[in-house]
């Protein structure tokens, strides 16, 4: 069975070092030594170093929110994959829709970043998802196909098995609108079917596919219980420790359901 992965994408929040540290301490205390589900926090890059120190001794992973594909050099304002590893990161979010749509990030760029991340042992969380117009125009699967084939181009099955995908319908991000469990499950099953075609069933069965888009404590259990939803990439609700911890508890319950345990 795939272990569930719950990740908090803090985006450009909280505003101060003190608030970020407080959030990290509260999440660490709430998670304790629990490892039934894998849990990762992805703070702003300026907070990574401090939060790595705060998380010491905890099973929590640490993720960057973006990186450059080059290993070093004259790239003002950028971060390399090796810098993220050096500072203590285990994961990195790539191709988030706020970067695809707000910063012009292309599948080609995501693919280059993916290769660089894998090259230094970071676990990439590659984001995919359709806009509202694309869904209304019945183009969801076509968009996912383009993003999957472009972002994951050139990967061998062994490398694919180290990649996490996050299906985040753009219309559900930060809007309070969530894909229904049926809509999300259908998209995840489509993604897993494509993975099976390209990389074989064993790899497809292994790859963790998270859902993201207005995941909250009151909708997380239903989403996470869907057979092809293996975790959540949480934005707004990850900024309140109590909400994020409640979502991780939903992850534990969903994992128990999926393993057939009743307690
Ligand atoms: P919200 O949970 O705020 O909708 O954000 C989702 C997201 O973009 C996570 O990467």
Boltz pocket constraint, residues with backbone or C-beta under 6 A from the ligand:
constraints:
  - pocket:
      binder: B
      contacts: [[A, 9], [A, 96], [A, 168], [A, 172], [A, 173], [A, 174], [A, 175], [A, 176], [A, 212], [A, 213], [A, 214], [A, 215], [A, 233], [A, 234], [A, 235], [A, 236], [A, 237]]
      max_distance: 6.0
